[in-house]
Amino acid sequence: MRKTNIQSLVIMKKIMTFALVLAGVMCVSTTLHAQSFGYLSYSEVMKSMPEYTEAQNRLAELKAEYDKELTRSEENFSKLYAEYLEGQKTFAENILMKRQKELQMLMDESILFKEQMRLSLQKTEEELMDSVKTKLNGILEQIGTEMEFDYILNTDGNNYPYINKMKGIDINEAVMDRLKEE
C-alpha cells in the first residue's frame, strides 16, 4: 500500500512539473507575441466615403419616385371615394357594389405597392451598401496587414466602452486618408 502512495506522489509530481513548464512556455509565448489591434468607428468612416454619399443620394431619388407614385395613387383613391360618397344615395345597387369593389381593390393594391416599395428600397440599399462595405473592408484588410494587427475592432454601438490605447491603435484617420488616396 505504501508503494502505491509513493507511485501516486511521483505521478502527481510529474504532472505538477509538466503544468509549471507548460505555464512558463505560455507566458514566454504571450510575451513574445503581444497582441496588437486597431479600432475604428466603421459607420463614421463609411459615411465619409463618396460612394456612401452617392448610394444615399440614389436611395433618396428612388424613395422620391415611390413617394410621388404613392401620392398620385392616394389622390386618385380620394377622388374616387369622394365620388362614391356623393353618389351613394343615387347609385343603383349594382353600381354601388361595383364602386365598393373598385375602392377595395385600390386599397389592396395600395397596401401591396407599399410593401413592394419597402422591399425594393431595402434590397436596393443592401446592393448599394455592399459595394461600399466591400471597398472599406478591403482597405481595412490592407491596413491590418501593413500594421500587422491581429484584428480590428468596430467601436460602433458602444460595444467596447474601454480600449487600452497603449495596446490598440485608433485607425479612423489612417483609413480616411487611404480612402482619399483611392
CORGI-V460090 format. One line per field, one symbol per residue. ss: DSSP state (H for helix, E for strand, L for the rest). phi: phi as a letter, one per 20 degrees, with the letter a starting at -180 (. if undefined). A space follows every 50 residues. Layout:
BEGIN
ss = ???
phi = ???
END
This chain:
BEGIN
ss = LHHHHHHHHHHHHHHHHHHHHHHHHHHHHHHHLLLLEEEELHHHHHHLLH HHHHHHHHHHHHHHHHHHHHHHHHHHHHHHHHHHHHHLLLLLHHHHHHHH HHHHHHHHHHHHHHHHHHHHHHHHHHHHHHHHHHHHHHHHHHHHHHLLLL EEEELHHHLLLLLLLLLEEELHHHHHHHHHHL
phi = .fffffffffffffffffffffffffffffffcffcbdbbegfffffeff ffffffffffffffffffffffffffffffffffffegfdffgffgffff fffffffffffffffffgfffffffffffgfffffffffffffgffelfe aceeefmlfcfccfffddcfdgfffffffffe
END
